[in-house]
Amino acid sequence: MNLKSQLKKVLSGTLSFTMISTLFLNFPVKADDITEKYLYTMFAAS
């Protein structure tokens, strides 16, 4: 493989990784606002 072809493949891989990573960073994230209470006496015996 010559140098120019190898350089193109490395550049293509780098650009595709960058585009995919920015796509995943733009996904909205939602968390539940419900607070649940746990009984800690259940774990005291363990």
Predicted model as a PDB file, atoms N, CA, C, CB and O in Angstrom, pLDDT in the B-factor column:
MODEL        1                                                                  
ATOM      1  N   MET A   1       0.855  -1.178   0.000  1.00 65.00           N  
ATOM      2  CA  MET A   1       0.000   0.000   0.000  1.00 65.00           C  
ATOM      3  C   MET A   1       0.899   1.239   0.000  1.00 65.00           C  
ATOM      4  CB  MET A   1      -0.972  -0.001   1.235  1.00 65.00           C  
ATOM      5  O   MET A   1       1.848   1.343   0.777  1.00 65.00           O  
ATOM      6  N   ASN A   2       0.577   2.155  -0.877  1.00 91.00           N  
ATOM      7  CA  ASN A   2       1.425   3.350  -0.896  1.00 91.00           C  
ATOM      8  C   ASN A   2       0.996   4.335   0.183  1.00 91.00           C  
ATOM      9  CB  ASN A   2       1.376   4.023  -2.274  1.00 91.00           C  
ATOM     10  O   ASN A   2      -0.056   4.182   0.803  1.00 91.00           O  
ATOM     11  N   LEU A   3       1.813   5.326   0.389  1.00 92.00           N  
ATOM     12  CA  LEU A   3       1.618   6.274   1.489  1.00 92.00           C  
ATOM     13  C   LEU A   3       0.359   7.113   1.313  1.00 92.00           C  
ATOM     14  CB  LEU A   3       2.824   7.185   1.609  1.00 92.00           C  
ATOM     15  O   LEU A   3      -0.345   7.392   2.284  1.00 92.00           O  
ATOM     16  N   LYS A   4       0.071   7.520   0.067  1.00 91.00           N  
ATOM     17  CA  LYS A   4      -1.089   8.372  -0.178  1.00 91.00           C  
ATOM     18  C   LYS A   4      -2.393   7.617   0.123  1.00 91.00           C  
ATOM     19  CB  LYS A   4      -1.084   8.874  -1.638  1.00 91.00           C  
ATOM     20  O   LYS A   4      -3.311   8.187   0.712  1.00 91.00           O  
ATOM     21  N   SER A   5      -2.477   6.381  -0.265  1.00 93.00           N  
ATOM     22  CA  SER A   5      -3.666   5.569  -0.011  1.00 93.00           C  
ATOM     23  C   SER A   5      -3.842   5.318   1.480  1.00 93.00           C  
ATOM     24  CB  SER A   5      -3.578   4.236  -0.765  1.00 93.00           C  
ATOM     25  O   SER A   5      -4.961   5.367   1.991  1.00 93.00           O  
ATOM     26  N   GLN A   6      -2.760   5.054   2.170  1.00 95.00           N  
ATOM     27  CA  GLN A   6      -2.823   4.807   3.613  1.00 95.00           C  
ATOM     28  C   GLN A   6      -3.229   6.080   4.352  1.00 95.00           C  
ATOM     29  CB  GLN A   6      -1.462   4.293   4.138  1.00 95.00           C  
ATOM     30  O   GLN A   6      -3.999   6.025   5.310  1.00 95.00           O  
ATOM     31  N   LEU A   7      -2.714   7.222   3.910  1.00 95.00           N  
ATOM     32  CA  LEU A   7      -3.069   8.494   4.525  1.00 95.00           C  
ATOM     33  C   LEU A   7      -4.552   8.802   4.341  1.00 95.00           C  
ATOM     34  CB  LEU A   7      -2.223   9.620   3.939  1.00 95.00           C  
ATOM     35  O   LEU A   7      -5.199   9.320   5.251  1.00 95.00           O  
ATOM     36  N   LYS A   8      -5.087   8.483   3.170  1.00 95.00           N  
ATOM     37  CA  LYS A   8      -6.517   8.706   2.912  1.00 95.00           C  
ATOM     38  C   LYS A   8      -7.384   7.831   3.825  1.00 95.00           C  
ATOM     39  CB  LYS A   8      -6.848   8.414   1.430  1.00 95.00           C  
ATOM     40  O   LYS A   8      -8.411   8.284   4.332  1.00 95.00           O  
ATOM     41  N   LYS A   9      -6.972   6.597   4.026  1.00 95.00           N  
ATOM     42  CA  LYS A   9      -7.741   5.700   4.897  1.00 95.00           C  
ATOM     43  C   LYS A   9      -7.716   6.160   6.343  1.00 95.00           C  
ATOM     44  CB  LYS A   9      -7.201   4.281   4.802  1.00 95.00           C  
ATOM     45  O   LYS A   9      -8.737   6.104   7.028  1.00 95.00           O  
ATOM     46  N   VAL A  10      -6.564   6.614   6.815  1.00 96.00           N  
ATOM     47  CA  VAL A  10      -6.452   7.103   8.193  1.00 96.00           C  
ATOM     48  C   VAL A  10      -7.299   8.359   8.366  1.00 96.00           C  
ATOM     49  CB  VAL A  10      -4.971   7.394   8.560  1.00 96.00           C  
ATOM     50  O   VAL A  10      -8.002   8.500   9.366  1.00 96.00           O  
ATOM     51  N   LEU A  11      -7.237   9.274   7.394  1.00 96.00           N  
ATOM     52  CA  LEU A  11      -8.030  10.493   7.457  1.00 96.00           C  
ATOM     53  C   LEU A  11      -9.522  10.187   7.409  1.00 96.00           C  
ATOM     54  CB  LEU A  11      -7.650  11.428   6.319  1.00 96.00           C  
ATOM     55  O   LEU A  11     -10.304  10.798   8.137  1.00 96.00           O  
ATOM     56  N   SER A  12      -9.916   9.258   6.569  1.00 96.00           N  
ATOM     57  CA  SER A  12     -11.326   8.864   6.471  1.00 96.00           C  
ATOM     58  C   SER A  12     -11.818   8.249   7.777  1.00 96.00           C  
ATOM     59  CB  SER A  12     -11.525   7.871   5.318  1.00 96.00           C  
ATOM     60  O   SER A  12     -12.923   8.552   8.228  1.00 96.00           O  
ATOM     61  N   GLY A  13     -11.011   7.393   8.383  1.00 95.00           N  
ATOM     62  CA  GLY A  13     -11.389   6.776   9.655  1.00 95.00           C  
ATOM     63  C   GLY A  13     -11.500   7.796  10.770  1.00 95.00           C  
ATOM     64  O   GLY A  13     -12.410   7.724  11.597  1.00 95.00           O  
ATOM     65  N   THR A  14     -10.578   8.746  10.796  1.00 95.00           N  
ATOM     66  CA  THR A  14     -10.605   9.786  11.822  1.00 95.00           C  
ATOM     67  C   THR A  14     -11.840  10.669  11.684  1.00 95.00           C  
ATOM     68  CB  THR A  14      -9.342  10.640  11.746  1.00 95.00           C  
ATOM     69  O   THR A  14     -12.498  10.987  12.674  1.00 95.00           O  
ATOM     70  N   LEU A  15     -12.151  11.065  10.441  1.00 94.00           N  
ATOM     71  CA  LEU A  15     -13.331  11.903  10.215  1.00 94.00           C  
ATOM     72  C   LEU A  15     -14.625  11.165  10.547  1.00 94.00           C  
ATOM     73  CB  LEU A  15     -13.366  12.379   8.767  1.00 94.00           C  
ATOM     74  O   LEU A  15     -15.541  11.754  11.121  1.00 94.00           O  
ATOM     75  N   SER A  16     -14.710   9.892  10.195  1.00 93.00           N  
ATOM     76  CA  SER A  16     -15.930   9.141  10.501  1.00 93.00           C  
ATOM     77  C   SER A  16     -16.100   8.954  12.003  1.00 93.00           C  
ATOM     78  CB  SER A  16     -15.907   7.776   9.803  1.00 93.00           C  
ATOM     79  O   SER A  16     -17.216   9.039  12.515  1.00 93.00           O  
ATOM     80  N   PHE A  17     -15.009   8.701  12.711  1.00 93.00           N  
ATOM     81  CA  PHE A  17     -15.088   8.582  14.165  1.00 93.00           C  
ATOM     82  C   PHE A  17     -15.538   9.894  14.799  1.00 93.00           C  
ATOM     83  CB  PHE A  17     -13.733   8.158  14.740  1.00 93.00           C  
ATOM     84  O   PHE A  17     -16.343   9.895  15.730  1.00 93.00           O  
ATOM     85  N   THR A  18     -15.020  11.010  14.293  1.00 91.00           N  
ATOM     86  CA  THR A  18     -15.398  12.322  14.821  1.00 91.00           C  
ATOM     87  C   THR A  18     -16.878  12.600  14.580  1.00 91.00           C  
ATOM     88  CB  THR A  18     -14.543  13.424  14.180  1.00 91.00           C  
ATOM     89  O   THR A  18     -17.568  13.098  15.470  1.00 91.00           O  
ATOM     90  N   MET A  19     -17.365  12.285  13.389  1.00 89.00           N  
ATOM     91  CA  MET A  19     -18.775  12.530  13.070  1.00 89.00           C  
ATOM     92  C   MET A  19     -19.702  11.659  13.911  1.00 89.00           C  
ATOM     93  CB  MET A  19     -19.033  12.277  11.586  1.00 89.00           C  
ATOM     94  O   MET A  19     -20.741  12.128  14.376  1.00 89.00           O  
ATOM     95  N   ILE A  20     -19.337  10.400  14.110  1.00 88.00           N  
ATOM     96  CA  ILE A  20     -20.178   9.495  14.909  1.00 88.00           C  
ATOM     97  C   ILE A  20     -20.174   9.908  16.374  1.00 88.00           C  
ATOM     98  CB  ILE A  20     -19.693   8.038  14.771  1.00 88.00           C  
ATOM     99  O   ILE A  20     -21.212   9.859  17.035  1.00 88.00           O  
ATOM    100  N   SER A  21     -19.010  10.316  16.889  1.00 85.00           N  
ATOM    101  CA  SER A  21     -18.949  10.704  18.301  1.00 85.00           C  
ATOM    102  C   SER A  21     -19.750  11.981  18.558  1.00 85.00           C  
ATOM    103  CB  SER A  21     -17.488  10.903  18.737  1.00 85.00           C  
ATOM    104  O   SER A  21     -20.383  12.096  19.608  1.00 85.00           O  
ATOM    105  N   THR A  22     -19.742  12.942  17.633  1.00 84.00           N  
ATOM    106  CA  THR A  22     -20.547  14.145  17.839  1.00 84.00           C  
ATOM    107  C   THR A  22     -22.030  13.836  17.707  1.00 84.00           C  
ATOM    108  CB  THR A  22     -20.149  15.234  16.843  1.00 84.00           C  
ATOM    109  O   THR A  22     -22.853  14.502  18.335  1.00 84.00           O  
ATOM    110  N   LEU A  23     -22.384  12.843  16.907  1.00 81.00           N  
ATOM    111  CA  LEU A  23     -23.786  12.441  16.793  1.00 81.00           C  
ATOM    112  C   LEU A  23     -24.285  11.886  18.120  1.00 81.00           C  
ATOM    113  CB  LEU A  23     -23.966  11.395  15.675  1.00 81.00           C  
ATOM    114  O   LEU A  23     -25.390  12.217  18.550  1.00 81.00           O  
ATOM    115  N   PHE A  24     -23.485  11.044  18.777  1.00 78.00           N  
ATOM    116  CA  PHE A  24     -23.904  10.469  20.049  1.00 78.00           C  
ATOM    117  C   PHE A  24     -23.907  11.485  21.177  1.00 78.00           C  
ATOM    118  CB  PHE A  24     -23.008   9.319  20.411  1.00 78.00           C  
ATOM    119  O   PHE A  24     -24.661  11.332  22.138  1.00 78.00           O  
ATOM    120  N   LEU A  25     -23.085  12.513  21.084  1.00 76.00           N  
ATOM    121  CA  LEU A  25     -23.071  13.534  22.123  1.00 76.00           C  
ATOM    122  C   LEU A  25     -24.292  14.440  22.060  1.00 76.00           C  
ATOM    123  CB  LEU A  25     -21.816  14.363  22.014  1.00 76.00           C  
ATOM    124  O   LEU A  25     -24.598  15.126  23.035  1.00 76.00           O  
ATOM    125  N   ASN A  26     -24.991  14.456  20.938  1.00 72.00           N  
ATOM    126  CA  ASN A  26     -26.145  15.335  20.791  1.00 72.00           C  
ATOM    127  C   ASN A  26     -27.471  14.662  21.147  1.00 72.00           C  
ATOM    128  CB  ASN A  26     -26.207  15.845  19.384  1.00 72.00           C  
ATOM    129  O   ASN A  26     -28.524  15.289  21.029  1.00 72.00           O  
ATOM    130  N   PHE A  27     -27.441  13.411  21.575  1.00 73.00           N  
ATOM    131  CA  PHE A  27     -28.669  12.749  21.977  1.00 73.00           C  
ATOM    132  C   PHE A  27     -29.183  13.345  23.287  1.00 73.00           C  
ATOM    133  CB  PHE A  27     -28.444  11.234  22.122  1.00 73.00           C  
ATOM    134  O   PHE A  27     -28.406  13.536  24.223  1.00 73.00           O  
ATOM    135  N   PRO A  28     -30.468  13.638  23.365  1.00 75.00           N  
ATOM    136  CA  PRO A  28     -30.987  14.173  24.626  1.00 75.00           C  
ATOM    137  C   PRO A  28     -31.009  13.095  25.714  1.00 75.00           C  
ATOM    138  CB  PRO A  28     -32.400  14.746  24.421  1.00 75.00           C  
ATOM    139  O   PRO A  28     -31.266  11.919  25.454  1.00 75.00           O  
ATOM    140  N   VAL A  29     -30.739  13.530  26.907  1.00 72.00           N  
ATOM    141  CA  VAL A  29     -30.707  12.618  28.047  1.00 72.00           C  
ATOM    142  C   VAL A  29     -31.776  13.066  29.023  1.00 72.00           C  
ATOM    143  CB  VAL A  29     -29.295  12.587  28.726  1.00 72.00           C  
ATOM    144  O   VAL A  29     -31.882  14.249  29.348  1.00 72.00           O  
ATOM    145  N   LYS A  30     -32.568  12.109  29.489  1.00 74.00           N  
ATOM    146  CA  LYS A  30     -33.636  12.440  30.422  1.00 74.00           C  
ATOM    147  C   LYS A  30     -33.515  11.548  31.650  1.00 74.00           C  
ATOM    148  CB  LYS A  30     -35.029  12.280  29.757  1.00 74.00           C  
ATOM    149  O   LYS A  30     -33.351  10.333  31.540  1.00 74.00           O  
ATOM    150  N   ALA A  31     -33.596  12.156  32.789  1.00 70.00           N  
ATOM    151  CA  ALA A  31     -33.535  11.407  34.045  1.00 70.00           C  
ATOM    152  C   ALA A  31     -34.895  11.507  34.744  1.00 70.00           C  
ATOM    153  CB  ALA A  31     -32.386  11.947  34.971  1.00 70.00           C  
ATOM    154  O   ALA A  31     -35.623  12.483  34.571  1.00 70.00           O  
ATOM    155  N   ASP A  32     -35.212  10.511  35.512  1.00 71.00           N  
ATOM    156  CA  ASP A  32     -36.463  10.530  36.275  1.00 71.00           C  
ATOM    157  C   ASP A  32     -36.324  11.465  37.464  1.00 71.00           C  
ATOM    158  CB  ASP A  32     -36.846   9.108  36.749  1.00 71.00           C  
ATOM    159  O   ASP A  32     -35.282  11.508  38.118  1.00 71.00           O  
ATOM    160  N   ASP A  33     -37.372  12.201  37.731  1.00 74.00           N  
ATOM    161  CA  ASP A  33     -37.374  13.114  38.871  1.00 74.00           C  
ATOM    162  C   ASP A  33     -38.031  12.508  40.101  1.00 74.00           C  
ATOM    163  CB  ASP A  33     -38.077  14.396  38.502  1.00 74.00           C  
ATOM    164  O   ASP A  33     -38.314  13.213  41.070  1.00 74.00           O  
ATOM    165  N   ILE A  34     -38.272  11.222  40.065  1.00 73.00           N  
ATOM    166  CA  ILE A  34     -38.941  10.547  41.177  1.00 73.00           C  
ATOM    167  C   ILE A  34     -37.884  10.097  42.189  1.00 73.00           C  
ATOM    168  CB  ILE A  34     -39.786   9.327  40.671  1.00 73.00           C  
ATOM    169  O   ILE A  34     -36.930   9.401  41.841  1.00 73.00           O  
ATOM    170  N   THR A  35     -38.067  10.499  43.416  1.00 72.00           N  
ATOM    171  CA  THR A  35     -37.160  10.028  44.461  1.00 72.00           C  
ATOM    172  C   THR A  35     -37.829   8.875  45.196  1.00 72.00           C  
ATOM    173  CB  THR A  35     -36.784  11.180  45.450  1.00 72.00           C  
ATOM    174  O   THR A  35     -38.971   8.982  45.642  1.00 72.00           O  
ATOM    175  N   GLU A  36     -37.111   7.794  45.311  1.00 71.00           N  
ATOM    176  CA  GLU A  36     -37.642   6.617  45.994  1.00 71.00           C  
ATOM    177  C   GLU A  36     -36.932   6.456  47.324  1.00 71.00           C  
ATOM    178  CB  GLU A  36     -37.479   5.341  45.126  1.00 71.00           C  
ATOM    179  O   GLU A  36     -35.725   6.671  47.434  1.00 71.00           O  
ATOM    180  N   LYS A  37     -37.698   6.076  48.325  1.00 71.00           N  
ATOM    181  CA  LYS A  37     -37.111   5.852  49.646  1.00 71.00           C  
ATOM    182  C   LYS A  37     -36.899   4.357  49.833  1.00 71.00           C  
ATOM    183  CB  LYS A  37     -38.020   6.434  50.778  1.00 71.00           C  
ATOM    184  O   LYS A  37     -37.776   3.541  49.551  1.00 71.00           O  
ATOM    185  N   TYR A  38     -35.715   4.027  50.314  1.00 67.00           N  
ATOM    186  CA  TYR A  38     -35.376   2.629  50.564  1.00 67.00           C  
ATOM    187  C   TYR A  38     -35.211   2.425  52.055  1.00 67.00           C  
ATOM    188  CB  TYR A  38     -34.086   2.216  49.807  1.00 67.00           C  
ATOM    189  O   TYR A  38     -34.723   3.295  52.776  1.00 67.00           O  
ATOM    190  N   LEU A  39     -35.628   1.266  52.492  1.00 67.00           N  
ATOM    191  CA  LEU A  39     -35.462   0.923  53.893  1.00 67.00           C  
ATOM    192  C   LEU A  39     -34.071   0.326  54.076  1.00 67.00           C  
ATOM    193  CB  LEU A  39     -36.572  -0.067  54.370  1.00 67.00           C  
ATOM    194  O   LEU A  39     -33.779  -0.759  53.572  1.00 67.00           O  
ATOM    195  N   TYR A  40     -33.222   1.041  54.797  1.00 68.00           N  
ATOM    196  CA  TYR A  40     -31.858   0.565  54.980  1.00 68.00           C  
ATOM    197  C   TYR A  40     -31.750  -0.500  56.060  1.00 68.00           C  
ATOM    198  CB  TYR A  40     -30.956   1.716  55.317  1.00 68.00           C  
ATOM    199  O   TYR A  40     -30.697  -1.124  56.196  1.00 68.00           O  
ATOM    200  N   THR A  41     -32.806  -0.724  56.830  1.00 66.00           N  
ATOM    201  CA  THR A  41     -32.766  -1.788  57.830  1.00 66.00           C  
ATOM    202  C   THR A  41     -32.766  -3.167  57.162  1.00 66.00           C  
ATOM    203  CB  THR A  41     -33.960  -1.661  58.791  1.00 66.00           C  
ATOM    204  O   THR A  41     -32.392  -4.169  57.773  1.00 66.00           O  
ATOM    205  N   MET A  42     -33.186  -3.196  55.918  1.00 62.00           N  
ATOM    206  CA  MET A  42     -33.204  -4.443  55.172  1.00 62.00           C  
ATOM    207  C   MET A  42     -31.766  -4.947  54.945  1.00 62.00           C  
ATOM    208  CB  MET A  42     -33.937  -4.251  53.821  1.00 62.00           C  
ATOM    209  O   MET A  42     -31.525  -6.153  54.905  1.00 62.00           O  
ATOM    210  N   PHE A  43     -30.826  -4.018  54.800  1.00 65.00           N  
ATOM    211  CA  PHE A  43     -29.453  -4.382  54.516  1.00 65.00           C  
ATOM    212  C   PHE A  43     -28.575  -4.435  55.781  1.00 65.00           C  
ATOM    213  CB  PHE A  43     -28.870  -3.403  53.526  1.00 65.00           C  
ATOM    214  O   PHE A  43     -27.387  -4.744  55.693  1.00 65.00           O  
ATOM    215  N   ALA A  44     -29.135  -4.145  56.911  1.00 62.00           N  
ATOM    216  CA  ALA A  44     -28.348  -4.114  58.145  1.00 62.00           C  
ATOM    217  C   ALA A  44     -27.880  -5.500  58.556  1.00 62.00           C  
ATOM    218  CB  ALA A  44     -29.156  -3.495  59.267  1.00 62.00           C  
ATOM    219  O   ALA A  44     -26.826  -5.618  59.180  1.00 62.00           O  
ATOM    220  N   ALA A  45     -28.621  -6.553  58.233  1.00 58.00           N  
ATOM    221  CA  ALA A  45     -28.259  -7.889  58.641  1.00 58.00           C  
ATOM    222  C   ALA A  45     -27.154  -8.485  57.766  1.00 58.00           C  
ATOM    223  CB  ALA A  45     -29.474  -8.772  58.612  1.00 58.00           C  
ATOM    224  O   ALA A  45     -26.526  -9.466  58.165  1.00 58.00           O  
ATOM    225  N   SER A  46     -26.912  -7.935  56.622  1.00 53.00           N  
ATOM    226  CA  SER A  46     -25.936  -8.539  55.710  1.00 53.00           C  
ATOM    227  C   SER A  46     -24.528  -8.102  55.978  1.00 53.00           C  
ATOM    228  CB  SER A  46     -26.281  -8.219  54.303  1.00 53.00           C  
ATOM    229  O   SER A  46     -23.605  -8.533  55.286  1.00 53.00           O  
TER     230      SER A  46                                                      
ENDMDL                                                                          
END                                                                             
